[in-house]
């Protein structure tokens, strides 16, 4: 419960409690606080048991921590009933992004280039060596940006 409180902070809290409540009222206050915490825990456990009974026997393993999305996802990935690890391992994000970038820039990606070179270089024979000069701008590219409107921003 108090995992992030260090020993120095704990001593400071005790000294502050003694100064605020006084040494004669402090033991009674500690008993009241512990009794209240115990009642809250009993109420919480009773509510959990009632919910589990209402859900039925198929949810007897249900943990309320599973309602946290991170815990739920982590538990499902560890369970792997859906085969998510195979899907995740079979998907190469860098390769997919490179293929998309090549398609956008009009270049052939490595996988499609190797496939086309294996079938013959008929597509590369019509162009100038199959390479693209990246230093000069295409002829049909124009600067069609909308005008900047200072009042709109």
C-alpha positions as CSV (number, residue, x, y, z in Angstrom):
1,X,0.0,0.0,0.0
2,X,2.8,2.4,0.9
3,X,5.5,1.1,-1.4
4,X,6.6,4.5,-2.6
5,X,7.1,6.1,0.9
6,X,10.8,6.1,2.0
7,X,12.0,5.7,5.6
8,X,12.7,9.4,5.9
9,X,9.2,10.3,4.7
10,X,7.7,7.9,7.1
11,X,9.6,9.4,10.1
12,X,8.4,12.9,9.0
13,X,4.8,11.7,8.9
14,X,5.0,10.2,12.4
15,X,6.6,13.4,13.8
16,X,3.9,15.5,12.0
17,X,1.1,13.3,13.4
18,X,2.5,13.6,17.0
19,X,2.7,17.4,16.6
20,X,-0.8,17.7,15.2
21,X,-2.8,15.2,17.3
22,X,-0.6,15.0,20.4
23,X,1.0,11.9,22.0
24,X,-2.1,11.2,24.2
25,X,-4.7,11.1,21.2
26,X,-2.4,9.4,18.7
27,X,-2.9,5.7,19.8
28,X,-6.7,6.1,19.7
29,X,-6.5,7.7,16.3
30,X,-4.3,4.9,15.0
31,X,-6.9,2.3,16.3
32,X,-9.7,4.1,14.6
33,X,-7.9,4.4,11.3
34,X,-6.9,0.7,11.3
35,X,-10.5,-0.3,12.2
36,X,-11.8,1.8,9.3
37,X,-9.4,0.3,6.8
38,X,-10.3,-3.2,8.0
39,X,-14.0,-2.4,7.5
40,X,-13.4,-1.0,4.0
41,X,-11.4,-4.2,3.0
42,X,-14.2,-6.4,4.3
43,X,-16.8,-4.4,2.4
44,X,-14.7,-4.6,-0.8
45,X,-14.1,-8.4,-0.5
46,X,-17.9,-8.9,0.2
47,X,-18.7,-6.9,-2.9
48,X,-16.2,-8.9,-5.0
49,X,-17.7,-12.2,-3.8
50,X,-21.2,-10.9,-4.6
51,X,-20.2,-10.0,-8.1
52,X,-18.5,-13.3,-8.7
53,X,-21.6,-15.2,-7.5
54,X,-23.9,-13.1,-9.7
55,X,-21.6,-13.7,-12.8
56,X,-21.8,-17.4,-12.4
57,X,-19.4,-20.3,-12.4
58,X,-17.8,-19.5,-15.7
59,X,-16.3,-16.4,-14.2
60,X,-14.9,-17.9,-11.0
61,X,-11.3,-17.1,-12.2
62,X,-12.3,-13.5,-12.9
63,X,-10.0,-10.9,-11.3
64,X,-10.9,-7.3,-11.1
65,X,-7.3,-6.3,-12.1
66,X,-8.2,-7.7,-15.5
67,X,-10.4,-4.7,-16.0
68,X,-7.3,-2.6,-16.5
69,X,-6.7,-2.6,-20.2
70,X,-2.9,-3.0,-19.9
71,X,-3.3,-6.1,-17.7
72,X,-6.0,-7.5,-19.9
73,X,-3.8,-7.2,-23.1
74,X,-0.7,-8.6,-21.3
75,X,-2.7,-11.6,-20.1
76,X,-4.2,-12.2,-23.5
77,X,-0.8,-12.0,-25.2
78,X,0.7,-14.5,-22.7
79,X,-2.3,-16.8,-23.2
80,X,-1.9,-16.8,-27.0
81,X,-5.1,-18.7,-27.7
82,X,-5.7,-16.5,-30.7
83,X,-2.3,-17.0,-32.3
84,X,-1.3,-13.4,-32.0
85,X,2.4,-14.2,-31.6
86,X,2.5,-15.9,-34.9
87,X,0.8,-12.9,-36.6
88,X,3.1,-10.4,-34.8
89,X,6.2,-12.4,-35.7
90,X,5.1,-12.9,-39.3
91,X,4.7,-9.1,-39.9
92,X,7.8,-7.2,-40.8
93,X,7.0,-3.5,-40.3
94,X,10.2,-2.2,-41.7
95,X,9.8,-4.2,-44.9
96,X,6.2,-3.0,-45.3
97,X,7.1,0.6,-44.7
98,X,9.9,0.4,-47.3
99,X,7.6,-1.1,-49.9
100,X,5.0,1.7,-49.2
101,X,7.7,4.4,-49.5
102,X,9.0,2.8,-52.7
103,X,5.5,2.8,-54.2
104,X,5.0,6.4,-53.3
105,X,8.2,7.5,-54.8
106,X,7.6,5.4,-57.9
107,X,10.5,3.0,-57.4
108,X,10.4,-0.7,-57.4
109,X,10.9,-2.3,-54.0
110,X,13.4,-5.1,-53.6
111,X,10.9,-7.8,-53.5
112,X,9.0,-6.7,-56.6
113,X,12.3,-5.9,-58.3
114,X,13.7,-9.4,-57.7
115,X,10.4,-10.8,-58.9
116,X,10.4,-8.7,-62.1
117,X,14.1,-9.4,-62.8
118,X,13.5,-13.1,-62.4
119,X,10.6,-12.9,-65.0
120,X,12.7,-10.9,-67.4
121,X,13.8,-7.3,-67.7
122,X,11.1,-6.3,-70.1
123,X,9.8,-3.5,-67.8
124,X,13.3,-2.0,-67.3
125,X,14.2,-2.1,-71.1
126,X,11.8,0.7,-71.9
127,X,13.2,3.1,-69.4
128,X,16.7,4.6,-69.2
129,X,18.4,1.8,-67.3
130,X,15.6,1.5,-64.7
131,X,17.1,4.1,-62.4
132,X,15.5,7.3,-61.3
133,X,17.5,10.5,-61.0
134,X,16.6,11.9,-57.5
135,X,18.5,15.1,-58.0
136,X,16.2,16.8,-60.5
137,X,12.5,17.6,-59.9
138,X,9.9,15.9,-62.0
139,X,8.6,18.1,-64.9
140,X,4.9,17.9,-63.8
141,X,5.5,18.9,-60.2
142,X,4.2,22.3,-59.3
143,X,4.0,24.2,-56.1
144,X,0.2,24.2,-55.6
145,X,0.2,24.9,-51.9
146,X,-2.7,27.0,-50.7
147,X,-1.9,30.6,-49.7
148,X,-1.0,31.2,-46.1
149,X,-3.7,32.9,-44.1
150,X,-2.3,34.5,-41.0
151,X,-5.8,35.3,-39.7
152,X,-6.9,31.7,-39.8
153,X,-4.1,30.5,-37.6
